[in-house]
Amino acid sequence: MVSAPNERTRIGTALALGSKPKYFIIGHVDKVLTALIHCTRITAGQKEWAESRRDAILSIEKLVIELSASPLYLMTTFVSTQL
C-alpha cells in the first residue's frame, strides 16, 4: 500500500509502518524499509506528494531508532540485501 495511487492511503500506510513495534518488524525489515524508501522517490505523477514522502522518511527514522537496540541485526538484514 505504500505504492498506492492515492496520497492519503500512502500517508496512512507509511505512518502505520513506522509505528509498529520491533517484534512486528523483525523478519520483514528489508521489505518494510525498501517499501518506505520507494515511497520517498519523486515521480512525475506524484511530484506534489511531499507529505507522503515526509511521512515515509519519518517512518524510516522511527524504524531505525527502534531497531538500533540491535544494530548488528539491522546491518545484516538490510544492508547486505542492498549490496
Secondary structure, DSSP 8 states (H G I E B T S, - for coil): -TT-SSHHHHHHHHHHHHHS-HHHHTT-HHHHHHHHHHHT---STTTT-HHHHHHHHHHHHHHHHHHTTSHHHHIIIIIHHH-
